C-alpha cells in the first residue's frame, strides 16, 4: 500500500498502483511527512495544527487510534523516522528560533532522549538500528552526519565545501 496526505483533508491509503484510495483520517490540519512502520501496522506523521506548531502522531493503518505523541504546544516536532524493529522513532524538534535538534522516543511517546545539541534535522534511522543519519549546519556548512542511537559517536560524513548535502536515506540493507 501507499499512504499520502491530502492537502487539508487527511491521510489516504491506496493500493500500490493507486487504485482503491481510502481516506483513513479526516483532518483539516496541514499533514506533513508520513512514514510507515517497518512492520506495516502504523503510520507516523507530523501535523501542523491550529496552535501553529508541528506535532507527531501515530495512526493505525486502518485509521483507528490516532494518537498524539508530542504534547508540548510550544515546541515543533517533525520528520518522523522508524527504527527497524518498529519500537522507536527519531525526529527533529525546535522551539521558536532555536536550532532544530535530533531526538528519539519509543513509539508510544515515552523515553524521549535528545541526541544532538548543535543542530540537526531530517533524521533517518539505519537498518540495523544503531545509527541515525541527519542533516546539520553545525560547523557552518550543510552536511550529512551520523550519530549513535545512544547519542555518542557523532561524525560528519560529507565535507564538500560549496555543496548543500541534505536529506539522507539508507539503503534497505545499509550496504549501498
Residue, then its C-alpha position, 0 to 999 in steps of 0.5 A: x500500500x501507499x499512504x499520502x496526505x491530502x492537502x487539508x483533508x487527511x491521510x489516504x491509503x491506496x493500493x500500490x498502483x493507486x487504485x482503491x484510495x481510502x481516506x483513513x483520517x479526516x483532518x483539516x490540519x496541514x499533514x506533513x511527512x508520513x512514514x510507515x512502520x517497518x512492520x506495516x501496522x502504523x503510520x507516523x506523521x507530523x501535523x501542523x495544527x491550529x496552535x501553529x506548531x508541528x506535532x507527531x502522531x501515530x495512526x493505525x493503518x486502518x485509521x483507528x487510534x490516532x494518537x498524539x505523541x508530542x504534547x508540548x504546544x510550544x515546541x515543533x516536532x517533525x520528520x518522523x523516522x522508524x527504527x527497524x524493529x518498529x519500537x522507536x522513532x527519531x525526529x527533529x524538534x525546535x522551539x521558536x528560533x532555536x536550532x532544530x535538534x535530533x531526538x528519539x522516543x519509543x513509539x508510544x511517546x515515552x523515553x524521549x532522549x535528545x541526541x544532538x545539541x548543535x543542530x540537526x534535522x531530517x533524521x533517518x534511522x539505519x537498518x540495523x538500528x544503531x545509527x541515525x543519519x541527519x542533516x546539520x549546519x553545525x560547523x557552518x556548512x550543510x552536511x550529512x552526519x551520523x550519530x549513535x542511537x545512544x547519542x555518542x559517536x557523532x561524525x560528519x560524513x560529507x565535507x564538500x565545501x560549496x555543496x548543500x548535502x541534505x536529506x539522507x536515506x539508507x539503503x534497505x540493507x545499509x550496504x549501498 
